[in-house]
Amino acid sequence: MPAPTVPAKHRRAALEALSRDAMSTLLSMEERRVITERIAAVEARVGSAVALLQALKTTKYALVSVLLTGELRVTPNEDSR
């Protein structure tokens, strides 16, 4: 029988609670600050990557639409072969 799946938001909440408890007993304030800053930096990079991906998808869909409706005609370049 497969293990039950736990929704991501519940896993994250449990992990954050566990992390807070572990961090408060095992790490100094400076270590916690550094870890928090690094996590924030990673989350910012992920956010930027997600935004870029969305922008690229939007551009792709617009280009496909223009090509499929015939608004833009493309002729193959014989020299590129």
C-alpha positions, 0 to 999 in steps of 0.5 A: 500500500503506497504511503499517503501523500501530504499536501505541500502546504502541510509539509512546508508548515511541518518542516518550518515548525521543525526547523524553528525548534531545531534552529532555536536549540542548535544554532546561534543567532548569527547562524540563524541569521545567515541561514535565513538570509540564504534562504531568502536569497534562494527564494528570490532567485526562484521567484525571478526564475518563475517570473522569467519562465512566465514571460517566456511562455507568454512570448512563445504563445504570442509568437505561435498565435501570430504564426498560426493565424498567418499574421507573420509569414516565414519563408525558409532560408535556403542558405541555412541548410 
